[in-house]
Amino acid sequence: MWEKVVDDLTAWTKVVRHEMLRCGWKDGHFLIHVHEQWGAMHAVNMTCLANGATGMWCGVCIEGAGVGHADSCTALLNLIRIGNTKVLDEYNCKYLREAARRVTEITT
């Protein structure tokens, strides 16, 4: 089932981004917010970012919502893992894991 969710959200992201550009909204932000569902939240995040989303609305750790949601810590680490050097330039990733751990301690 989760494959269909990833495929659907990929298609929707491409279409919305295309319409944004077609209508002249080149500087507009297109944020995604994904809750845990069938273990696909990280795959959905990465796919949407790769297909036109410009960012995420999320917390630093997965425990930010009662049902869990895709977190910025995992997304940033995944982007670094696949070679996105802009993330390293933009964020202080040295302390990312520690920040997520501390937020988890506070919220649980």
C-alpha positions, 0 to 999 in steps of 0.5 A: 500500500505504501508504494501507492502513497509514495507514487501518488504524492510524487505525482501530486508534487510534480503537478503542483510545482509545475503549476506554480512555475507555469503561473509565475510563482517561481519564488514560492515555497512548497512545503511538505508535512508527512505523518508516519504511515506504513513506514513510508514517511522518510521515502515520501519526504525524500521523493517530494523534495526530489520532485519539486517541494522546496522544504519541510514543515516538521520538528527536529525529532520524530516524536513531534506528533502523537502519531509520529511525523517525518523529522528534519534530523532524519531528512537532513542526514538523508540529504547529506548521505546522498551527497547534498553539500548545500545542507552542510553549508546551510546547517550546523550538522555537527550538533544535529543528532544531539539536538534531536536527542535532547528534544526527544528527551524533553517531549517523551 
